[in-house]
Amino acid sequence: DSTLRNLYVWTRALLLLSDGPPGLVDGLSDMRLSDASSLVENSGVCPAPVPIFANCLGKEVDDHSVDYGSGAVRFTRTVRGVRTKYVESFRPDVVVYNTGLHLLHLVGHGRDGGGLSAWLRYESTLEGVLRTADGDGGVSAVVFKTTNRICESAYVKPYARGARMYGKGDPDTLARCATEVLDENRSAAAAGRVDEVGEEDVRRYCRDGTITESGAAGLNARLQVFVAEAAGRYPRLTLRVMNDHDVERCEYTARSDGRHYQAQNLARVRLLGNILTSLG
């Protein structure tokens, strides 16, 4: 999603900057986070600022090499999931995967329940990533990124009211959600677009699948359990969780957003770098 896409852009920018003025990248760690972020944004290696839903690469699938020092790093990015054809053609050493925010809802308050099926099959989606990575594409490690922290304090109408109503378990809000999502699912299932789901699954989604910190925490708990259990099924792969959720702070997200943290990208890229370094 856009979160991982922006980390891709910033990682690429840092690698390009490493071949720039001596000491520039090394000096970032001695600067305030906001100053260091501004320096990278204004560096000229990528049009700045990078909007939430855009980046300087602009294609569905990006494949780039960045030469620096005595080596090179190749990147590819796809917004269409981890597909066998991408893995086999690109042959990455590491796959970094993220899904989460787009599955969550505030039905009746500005965000529909179109993520129902994907939320219910969350673990199946992660399993598919591992099956693909475990194929003949040369992947040795998979890093799953957590769903972002959600700062409801940054919300404005209608999200702010929706978060409050769902947060206190308002019966009318939950009932309206269940009716609307169930009707939408049955219509989509009748058209052959999705599988029909039961009423209890819909009620669970309405209660636990909100785009609130509770909803994000629920997905992250499911992710941690999945990765711990999957390690035994995929002994060839090294599995890691990139928990940037716990790095993110509400003062670094914009009012009316509450879920993206471009101002913290350098800290998050460092976290990703530490994880990749630990792989050996």
N, C-alpha and C positions, 0 to 999 in steps of 0.2 A: 504494500500500500504506500501512500505518500510518505509515511514516516521512514520506512526502510529506504525508499527512493532518495530521500534527502540525505540520509547517512551515506548512501552511495556517492552522491554528488560531492559531499564534503570530504570523504575519504580520497576521492580522485583529486580534488583540489589540493589537499595537503601533499599528496605525492608529487603533483606538478610543482608545487611551491618548494618542495625539497631540492629541486634543481635551480631554484631562484637565488636571491641574495644570500650569501653565507650567513648562517645563524638565524635566519628568519623563523623557520619552523621551530628550531630548538628554543628560541626565545618566547614562544607562545606560552609555555608553562609558567613563565615568571610574570605574566600579565593577568589582570583581572579578566574573568571569563567574558564579560561584555566587550572589553577592548580587543581581546584576541579574536572574538567572533567577528567584530567589525573589520579587523584587518584582513581576515580571510575573505569576507564578503566583498571587500573593496579591492581585492588583489588583482582582478582582471582575468583570472583563470576561468571564471564562470560568471555570466551576467548576474548582477546582484541588485536587490536582494532576491533570493530564491523563494518564489511564492509557495504557499502550502501545497497547491495542487499542480505545480509545474516544476520543471527543472531545465537546465541548460542543454540537455541531451535530446529530449523531446520525442524519442521513438518508442514504440512498444517494446522492442528488444534492442538493447545497446551492447555493443561489443567493442571494447577499447583496450589498447595497451598503453601503459604509462611506464616509460623508461626513466630510471633514476639511478644515479651512481653506477654501480656495477651490475645492476639487475633490472628486472622489469616485472610489472604486475599486470595481469590481464583481468578485466572485469566484464561481466555480462549482467544485465538486469532485465527481468521480464515481469510484466504486470499480469501475465496470464498463468501464473503458477509454475511449479517445477515439473516440466514436461520432459518425457524421455528424449524427444528429438533435440531439445536444448542441451540437456546434459551430455548426450552422446556426441553432439557436434562441438560443444565447447570444452568438454572434459575438465570441469573444475576440480580443484583439490577440496574445496570447501563450499557447501551450500549454506546460505544464511536465509532463513525463512521467517515471515511474519504474516499473521492474519489475526484479526480481532475486532478493532474498532468498527469496521464496516458491518459487523454482524449484529451490533447492538441497536436498540430502539428506544424511542419515547413515544409510543403510539398515542395519538390524540394530542400530542404536544410538539408536533413539527418533525417527527422522524418515524417513518413507517416501520412495519414489521417484516420487511422483505428479507431480512437476514435469518428468519426462522429456521429454514432447512439447513443452512450452513452452520448455525449455532448448534443445532442438535447433532450434526455429524462432524463437529469440530475435531474430535479424536480420529475419525476416519480420514479427514483431510490430512492431518499430520502423519497418519500411517501411510497414506499415499505418497507423501514426500519421501519418507524413508524407503519405501519399496522402490521408488524411482532411483534414489541415491544409491541404493544397494545393488543396482544393476551393473551394466558393463560400461559405466561412464567415467570410471576413475576416481569417484568421490571417496574421500577418506574420513570426512567429518561433516556433521550437520549441526548448525547453530540455530536454535529457535529463539527468536526475539519475543519478549513479553509484550502484552498489550499495554499501551501507554497509561500512565496515571491520568485520572480524570478529576479535574478541579471544578467541582460544581459551583464553587464560589465565584468563578469567572462567567458563569452562564447568565444570559439575559433572557427575557421572554422570547419564545414560549418554553425554551428548555428549562429555565430556572423553575418555573411552576411545575413542569412535568417531573423534574428530578425530586422536588419536594413531595409531590403526590405519590409517586412510586416509592419514594424513600420511606414514607410512613405507612405504606401498604394500604392506601385508600381503596376500599372495596369497590366503589363505583368506577374508579380509574382502571382497576384490574379487570373488572367485568367487561368494561367497554373494550379494553385491549383484547381480551379473549374472544369476544364476539367478532371483532373486526379482523383479527389475524386468522381465526378459524374460517371465516367466510372467504377471505382471500386465498387461503391455502386450498380450500375445496374447489374454488373456481380454477386455480392454477393446476390442480391435480386433474380436474375434468378435462382440461385442455392438453394434458400430457406433459406439462412443463416441470412439475415436481411430483414427489410422492406425497400422498395424503398422510397426515399425521393425526394422532389421537388428541382428544381434548385435554388430557392431563399434560401432555408434552407442550401444548400451546399455553396452558396456565403456567407451567414452569418457566417457559420463555418469557411470558409477560412479567412474571415476578422477578426472575433472576437475570434476564438478558437485557437489562437497561443500560443505556450509555451514561452510567454513573460510576463512581469509584467502586461501588459494590459489584457492579456488573463486570468491570475490568478485573477486580480481584478474583471473582469467580472463574473467569477464563484462565487467569494465571495459575490458580490452584489446580485446575484441570491440566494445564500444560506441565506443571511440575510432576504431577502423578503420572502423566503419560510418558514423559521422558524417562523417569525412574523405571517404569515397567518395560519400556521399549528397549532398553539397553540389552536385556537378555535375549531379545528376539533378533537383534542386529549386531552380533558380536564383532563384525568386521568394521563397523562404523564407530567413530568416536562422537558421542552426543553431548552437547552443551546447551545451557540456557543463558542467553544474554539478558540479564535482568536490569534493563535500563529503567524500568518502572520505578525502582527504588532510588534511582539517581535524580529523577525528574522532580522539580519543585514548582509550586504554583506561581511564584513570582516571575517565572520565566515563560509563562504562557499568556497570550493576549486575552483581554476581556472579550467576551462573547465566543471565545474559542474553548479554552479549558482542556485541550487534549493534544496539542502539538507544541514542541519545545525546540524550535530552531535555535534559539539563543543558547541552548545547552548542547548543540551538536558536537562541539569539540570534546566535551566531557564524555559523551556517548561513544564517539569514535575511539577515544582512548580506551574505554571499557571493551569495545569490540576488539581493538588491537591487543589488549592484554589477554583476552580469551584466545585469539588466534595464536599469539606467541606461546601460550601454555600448551598448545597442541604439539609443539615440537617441530 
